[in-house]
Structure formats: C-alpha cells, structure tokens
C-alpha cells in the first residue's frame, strides 16, 4: 500500500510517501524551488517521492493533505460576524485556499496529464492541520501511549490542540481557536524587536541569553494563563483580528502581517527598526519573551500531564521548534520522556497527514519509531563526478579511510568544510547530511564562519554534533536528541573546551549522533575524536541565506561563492589548496 502525504498551499510545502507503513521519502518543496518556506502545491516534492518509491501516481492508494476546510466551520462564521472588518476577508481568503484543497485532482492533472481526476479524487483524504501535527509526532514516536500537544500560529482555525495517543488512534481532549495563539504572541514580539521575515522567531531565541527576563510581568498582561491549563491573548495588544496573520501572493512566499498594536508601546516603548543597533533593553525584551513563552508551554504541559496521568509526551507545531523550551520540559514538568519529530514545523504536516490516514482511518498497526531524518535526495559518486566534469571542476575521489583523514586534517587546521552525504534531511536542521562543519574548540570559529560563509547576526549560536555515547560527558542531560530539537546545559568544566558551540548562557543545541542512524557522520566525528580528543563537531546548515542545499549543483555553487575551504560530495573532495 502506498500513501502520499502533502502539505500544500501553506508555508513549508512538502510531500512524504509511505510504503506498507514505512516512510521511504519526505522532502520540502523549498529544496527544489530554492525559495525559503515556499507555500504552493508541492509538485517537485511529489515527483521526487514517486521516483523514490518507483511508482506512478496511478499506483498511489491514498493521498492525504494536512488541511480540512470544513474544520471548525461554525467557529469561522462566528469569527467573521464578530470581526466584520477583517473576518470576511480572512474567510474569503481561506475559502479561496479551501477551493484549491478541495480540487487537488486538478493540480495533479497539471503535472500528470494522463491521470483520471475522478479516480484520483476518491483517493484524497483531508486531515485537519493540528491532527496532522499530532500524528506526525505520536505515530512516529516509540510510545504506545502518550500525551499530545500541537502548538503553532494557526492552522484550520486552531492554534493549539491537546490529546492522547493510544496504539493506532488519537483522541482529542481540547483545542484553542484563532486568534488566541502563542505563535502569534511570539511572532508579534519578534516583529517588535525588528525581525520581520517569516520564520525569524529563532533569532529572538538566540538573542534571549544576552538579556535579563525583567519584563515577564508585562508580558503576562498580554497572554493570560487560564485555570483549565490553556491560555488566551489580550487582543488589545495584537492586530491579528484586524490584519490576519500570514498571506500568500502569486509567488507562494509567506508574508506575515503586522501583528502588534500600538498599545504594546505603553509596555515597551517604541519598536526597534530593522537594522537598528540592538540595545540591552532589546536583549532584555527577548529574554523576557522566551522566558514567558516557556512559562505558557509548561503551564499547558503540566496541566496536560495531570489530566492524562501519562509521563510521555509528543509535541509538534511551529512552537515545538523552540529548542530552548524543549530542553526544559522534563525538568519543569512531570513528563519524563519527550518525542519531537525532525520536521515538527509545518513541513511535517505531509508526514503527519499520511500517518493519520494510515493509522486513524485505516487502522494499520504501528511500526518502529522514526529516528532518522534522512529521507531526501541522494546522489552517487558517479553522478557527482559527471556533474563536476561538466563544470570543469578539479576534484579528488578518495576511499573512506583517506576521506575521513583528509577532512579531519582540514578541520584541525581551522578549515571550514561543506559536508554533503547520503539522503538530505527532512526538517529545518542540518544533521550531518547537508552540513557545514568546523572545529568546536576554536574561540574564533563563529567569526570564521560568519566572515567566510554565513554572514549572519553574531548573537546566533552554532550547534554541536556529538557522538551519542559521549553525551553524558559533556551535557547535564543524557537524552537521545537525534534531530537537534533540544537545548541543554553544557557541563561547566567542558565549556572552555568547546567554546565555538557553547552559547553565552553555557548551553548547546545538541545533536546526538547514532552510529546506526548516521554511520558516515559518526565515523567522521570519531576520526576527529581520535585526533583531537573531542567527540564533537560544530555543525550548521549547508546554505548561505537560502534553503539548505539539495543537490551537488547547489552545494558547488554555495562553495564557489563563499570562502569555504573544502567541499566534500560523498567520496569526492574539492579544495582551494
């Protein structure tokens, strides 16, 4: 049985395909289109998934899309009636979007002209946005029973959903409707601090450790904690009911409307203008936003734990990308185990929609947990060589032993390496398949990376990839963190040893590298450990203000326009020396 999952007409458009219950491919459309957060119909991702499965569209048994235009229909009408200035335009925009969702067979016919639209239409399942998020976390997890949380900006008129997963089914316990949204709160404050692009929230998370959270009491006026374990916004501080949240133009690029009202200035003064110097007050606001966001998340989770009595929790949604909060869940709530998928954001909707149909609708038995994010494009040495020859690029092809030796020598000599191996990762984190690597022991590594390649804000940290069996020696927590989804404290006596991946507050967003899941990346780090004594590499995404590279062409172009020292494409090495 083949099930094709889609996230379409929504930010981070994507596709995933399952064969007899196993996910065999998943990828984001932005990797092909080279436009961040691309939000149209994921035609290139669909074609990729079908190629990987070795089938045609006719052989797909079920198509699941993570959108249900019928979800919360009457709540949408009530909102439109109570907010006539924006409500009907929002509903009209959503209805236009819903029309596309309801006629997916027309989109498929555009890319597969021989498709029978009536036959295809009967294969399509519409799965509510947050149910798809919950499915992406629970059905991929190792837990037979778990509490569930999906939390983001908004999707199908919900912003938060809680439930219980048992075996092959999910039970919904409660939800919060638009515009009461923790995602809207965090995005509004991100804009207030001068970061206006879709997805800029991680910049606030990175800036927060430079400040003191002295404005938490003021933020508590904006987001009120409720006795039932949920929350609501004081809408006087927000514009979501007047301007909407995210819109999509003909270019399918998500644009975020202004989300904060002038009333916020009574709490924090004038908003920062983009490009303006970051003051200590801006850093203190960032620290306060992160702290209060964590407070709200823990309020929800602790109530959920008490309500369910369960000790395991699965989390997805845009807010689930807050790795700092994720790392504190087991210490600040009574949950002992946390699973967050590699694509916890909206790209994971494709995977979740397929899993929801697979288990909730079809009743298929659960299969082993998903611990690998390597579901994207891959290229053989022969394909890479043929491409490099077409570009007249000089290179060496090395066996594995020599390759790991040459690459680690480069890293030890202050080199920056573009590392392109195996299948690309599914999700926003580079996990050793499409990564830029450096020596974590160097005090100047961040400056080297920012001057040679990244050209990004100096306050943003770089992440450590660490051999799984060495986590306990370097971090205060010993959790398995395969998807770089949690931030933990680095042991004080180790922080000076790895300054390049130790943030200003002594933390690191670690990736624990398993030798069975990531064998080549593991061997590279092990070779580095043999030479340096440190079982860690600095790992950042292989890109330069663009989506993560997907093909040898993307990787080579990034290498040529930056000052990277070495490019490694499978067993092929290109060097400037």
N, C-alpha and C positions, 0 to 999 in steps of 0.2 A: 504493500500500500504506500502511495506517495501523497504527502500533504504539503502543499505550498503555503507558506505564511507571508503576509505582506504588512508593511506599514506604508501607507500611501496617502498623499495629499496632507501630509503632516510633517513637521520638522524631522530630520534624520530618517528619511525614507529608506526602506530596506526590504530584503527578502530573505527567507530561510526555507529550506526543504528538508523533510523527514522521510526516510525510507524504513518502513516496518518499525516505526517508533524511534529510530536513531536519526539525530540531526547530522546530515552529511555535508551541508554547506549553509553558510549565512554570511551576508555582507551588506554594507551600507552603499546606497546609490552614490553618495558623495565621493567614494573612492574611484568611481569611473568618470563622473561628471567633473571632478576637480573643483567643486563648489561646496564650501562648508555648509552643513545642515540642509542640504538640498531637499526639497519637500514635495516634489511631484510624484508621478507614477513611476515606480522603480523598474523600468523596463530592462535596463542593463543588468541589474541585480537578478532579475527573474531569468534572463537568458543565461547568466552565469550559473545559477542554481540548477537549471535544467541540463546544462552541459556537464556539470559535476555529477549529476545523477545519471547521466547517459540516457535521458529520455526526452520525448517531445511533450508539448503542452497537452496533447491528447491523452497521454498516459497518466496525467495527474488525476488522482481520485477525488481530492478535496482541496479547495482554495479558501484560506481563512484570512480575513482582513481585520485588523485591530481597530475597527470603527463600527459603531452601531447608531445610525441616525435616529433610530426610534427610542434610544435610551433616554430616560427622564424627559419624555416629550412634554408632559403637562408642567413640569418644573420650568422648562424653557419658555412655554407660553406665559406662565405666571410672571417670569422674569421680564419678558417683553412688555407685558401690560403694566408692570410696576416701574419700568425704566424706559418709557417711550422714546426718549431722545436717542438712546443707543440700542435699546433692546431689540427693536425690529430690524435695525441694520445688521446687528450681530446675528440674529436669527436668519435673516435673508442670506448673509454670507455663509452661514452654516448650512442652510438649505441648498445653496449652490454647490457647496462642498459635498453635501449628502447626496446630491443628484449624481455626482461623479462616482461616489461609493456604490450607489445603487445601480450603476450601469457599467460595472467593471468589465463586463464582456466586450463592450465597445473598445475599451483601451487594449484589451488582449487582441482584438481583431486587427488593431492598428499594427501590432508587431508580429502577429501570426495570422496572415490573411486567410489561411485555409481553415481557421477554427470555426466550429459550429457554435454560434453565440447562444443558442437556446440550450444546447447540451452543457456548455460551459457555465451558463447562469445557474443551472441546477446544482452545480458543484460548489457554489460560493456560500460561505458562512460569514455573517457579520458578528464580530465579537466586541463587546463594549471595551473601550480603551483600558480602563483600570482592571477589568477582569483579565485582559491580556497581560498586563503588567504582573498581576498576581500569579498567573500561570507561568510566566517566564521565570519567576523566582521559585515557586513551590515545586512544580513538576520537574524542574532541573536540579532540585536540591537532593541531598541524601536522606531527607527526613520523611518518615512515614506519616508523621503528624506534626503540624507546626502552626503557630500564629502567623498571620499575613498582614503586611502593610504595603499599600501603594500610595505614593505621595508625590505630587508634582504641581505644575502651574494650573493646568486644566486639560481635561480630555473627556469628550462626550458629556460635558456639563458637570462632571465630578472633578474634585481636586484631591480628594483623599478617600481611600477605601480600606476598611479592615475586614478580616475574615479568618477562617480556619481552613486549613488544608488537611484532608484525611485520605490517604491512599490515592485513588484516582478521581477525587472530587474536591471542589472548593465550595464552602458556604460563606456567603457574605453576611457580616454582622451589622455593619453601619457604613455610612459614607457622608461626606461633606460636599455641598454643592457650590458651584461658582456663584459669587466671586470670592468666597471665603477660602483663601489659598495661601499656604505657607510659601509656595513657589512665587506667587505674586508679591508677597511681602519681601522675600529675599531679592527678587529681581528689581523691585521698586527701589530698595536701598542700594543695590548695585548701580542703578542709574543715578541715584542721588550722589554717589561717590564718583561719578564721571565716566563710568564704563557702560556704554550704550548698545554694544552689539549683542545679538542673540548668543547666549552661552557664556557671557562674561562673568557669571557668578563665581567661577573658580578663582578669579582674580581677587575677589573680596576674601575668600577663604585663605588665599596665600598671603594677603596683606594683614589679616587679623592678628597674627602673633606679634606684630610690631607695635600693637596698641594695647591699651588697658580697657577692659569692658565696663567703663564707668557710666554708660548710658542705658543699661539694661532696663532700669525703671521707666525710662521714657518709652522704650520700645514696647514695654508691657502695656502701654496705653493703646498701642496700635494693633496688637494681637492679644486677645483675651483668652486665657485658659478657662475651659468650662469644666464643671464638676463631672460630666459624663466621659471625661478623658479626651474630648475633642477641643476645638478652638473656633473662634470667629474673629474677623477683622473689624476694626472700627473704620468703616468705609469712608469717613470724612477725610482720612489721610491718603486715600487712593483714588485713582481715576478709572479703574477697570470697568466700572459701571457706566462710564461716560465715553470711553475711547476704545473699549475692548482690550485685548492683550496682544495677540500675535496675528499678523495678516500676511498673506502670500500674494505677491504680484505675478505677472506673467513669467517672470524669471524663476519662480518657485523658490525664492530666497526668503526665509522668515524674517519679518521686521517687527520689532517689539514697539508697541505704542508707549507713550509716556505714561507711567504707572503711578507716580506720586503726585499728590495735590500740593497746593501752596501752603496748606495747613502744616505740612511737615517742617516748614521753615520756623514755625513757632517753637519747635523742639530742638532743631539742629542748625538754624541759621540758613544761609544761602547754600544751594547745592554747588558741588565742585564742577567746574567746567572741564570738559575732556582736554587732556594735555596739560592742565594746570598742575603746579607742584603739589605733591601730596604732603599735607601738613600732619603734625602729630594728632591734631583733632580728627582728621580724616581716618587715620590709623585707629584711633580710639573708637570711632563710629564703626569701623569694620570689625574690630574686636567685639564690640557690643552686639552687632548684628549676628555674628557667628555664635556667640555665647547664647543669645536669646533663641536663635534657631534651634540650637541643641536642646535648650530647655523645653521648647514646644515638642520636639521629636521625642524626648524622654518622657514627657507628660503623656503623650499618646501611647508610647510603647509600654510604660509601666501600667497604665490602665488596661491595655490590651492583655498584658501578662496576667494581671489579677482576674480579668474577666474570663480568660480561657484556661488558666491554670497550667499553661504549657511553658516549657523552658526553651524551646527552639522557635526562631522567628525567621521568616523570609521576607525580604524587602526589595521593592523596585520602584521605578519612577524617577523623575529628574532630581528630586531632593535626595534620593538614595545615592546620588553621585557625590554627596557631601562626605568625603572620606574621613574628615576630621571627626564628625559626629559618629560615623560608623564605628570608629575605633574605640568609642567610649560606651557603647551600648552594654557590653557585658559587665562593665564596672559601675554603671549608673542605673541599671535596671536589674530585674531578677531573671532576665534571659541569659542563658549560658552559652547558646550557640546561635550564630547568625550566618545566613547564606544570602549573598547578593550576587546576581549573575554578572557576567562580563559586560553585557550590554544592558545595564539597569535603566538606561535612559530610553528615549522613545524608539531608537533603532531596535531595541529588544522586543518591541510590540509584535514584529513579524514572527519571531520565535515563539512568543507567548500566545499569539492567536492560534498558531498551528498546534501548540501543546494543549490549549484549551479544547480545541475540536477533538484532538487525539484522545484525550482522557475524559473530559467532562461530557462531551457529546457522544463519542463513540465507545467510551468505557474501556479503552485499551489499558492493559496493565502497565505500571510504572517500570521504567528501565533504569540502569545505573545512572547515578548523578553525573552532571556535566561539569567537569573540572578543566576542560580545555577550551580555550577561546580561538583556537587555530582552525577556522572554518572558511577562510577566504581564499584569494587567488594564490597560486603557486607556479613556479617556473623551473624547468630543468636546466642543468648546466649547459646542455646543447642549445636550448632556446636562447639562453643568455649570451652564449658565445656568438651565435648567429646574429643577434641584435647588435652586439658590440662591434663585430666586423662590419656591419652595415653603416656604423657611425665612425669607422676608422679609429677606434679606441684601443690603445695598447693595454694588455692585461696579462696576468699570470693565472694558470689553473693549477691549484695545489691539492694534494691529498689532505685528508682531515688532520693528521698529526702535524704536518707542516703548517697548515692553515691556522690552527689554534696557536701555534708557536709564533707565527708572524704577527697575528692580530694582537696577541697579548704583549708582545715586544713593543708594538706601536703604542698601545695604551700606556705602558710603563714609561714610555718616553714622551709623555704629555700629549699624545696623539688623540684625535677625535675620529671615531670610526662609525661609518654608516653600515649597519648590520642588517642584511636582507636575506632571510632564511625561511624556507618552507611556506606554509599557508599564512596569509595575513590574518591578524587578529580581528575578531568581531567585537566591536565596542570602541570606546574612546581612548583606551590605554594601549600604548605600545608595550608588548610583553615579551620582547626578545625575538620577534619575527620581523618587525619593521621598526627598528630602534636605532638611535644614535647613542653611542657608548663612550664613556670616559672613565678615568681613574678616580674613584671616590676619595682617595687620600689627599688629593691636591687642594690646597686652600684657594688656588686660583682657577679651579675647574669651571666654576659658574661664569667667571669673567671670560674665560677662553671660549666657552660655548656661546655666550651671548655675543661676543665680538666676531666669532667665526661663522656662526650659523643662525642662532635663534633670534637675536635682536629683539628680545622681549624684556618686560619690566624686571628690574633687578631684584624685586622682592619675591618673585615667584620661585619656589624651590624645585630641585630636581630629585628624582626618586631613586632609591636603592633596590636593585635586584639582588637577592641573597639566596644562597643555597639553603634549601628547606631545613636540612639537618643542622644548620648553624644559627637559625633564628634566635634560639634561646640564649646564645652567647652575646648577642648584640641588642636585642629588644626586650623591653619589660614584659611584653606579651609573647606567647608562643603559638598563636593561632595560625592556621593554614590560611594564607592570603594569596591565592593564585592569580587574582585579577587586579591587584594593586588597588583594592577597594577600601582599605582601612589605613588610618594613620595611627602609629603607636610611638610611645616614647623610646628613644634610643638610650641604652644604659649610659650613665654619666661617664663611666670610665672608658667608654668606646667612642664618645662623641668627637674627641680630638683626633681619633684615628681615621674617621671618615667625614671630614668637615664638608666635603662637597655635596653630601646627601643629608646632612643634618641641618634642619631648619633652625631659625633663630630661637625657637622655643624648645629645642632639643628633640624634635620629633622627626619621623621619616614616614613617607607613604610607601610602605614596603611591598614588594612582590616576592613571595616565597617561591623559589624555582624548584620544581619537582623533576627528578631525572627521568621519570617515565613519561610525563606530560611534555616536557621541553628538553629532550635529550641533547641536542646540539648546543643550545644555550647553556645548559647545565655544564657540559664539558668545557665550554669556553671559560665560564666563571671558575670552574675547578682548576683549569690551567693557570688562570690569573692568581688563584689562591696559592697554588704551588710555588709561584714565583714571588708573590708579594706577602703572603701570609694572611691576606684579607679575602674572604669568600663573597665579595660584593663587587658589583659594577654599578656605576652611575648610568641610569637608563632614562632616556627621554624619547619622545616620539620622533620618528624619521619624517620630518617635514620642516618647512620654513614658511609660516603664515599661510598654510594651505592644508587640505586634508592629508592624512598620513599617506605616504607613497604606497602605491598598489602594484606597480609593475617595474621591471628593470628600466624602462624609459623614464618613469617618474623619479626613480632613485638616482639615475645617472644625471638627469637634469638638475636635481637638487644638489648633488655633489659638485657639479661644474659651476653652479652659480654661487656657491659658498666656499669657505676655506677649510672644508673638511679635509683631514689628512689621508684618509683611506676609505675606499668603498669596497665592501665585501658582498658579492652576489652569489649565494650558495658557496661553491668552492673557487670562485673567481675573484681575484683581487686586483683592484686598480689603485695606484698610489701616486702621489705627487713627487715622491723622492726618486 
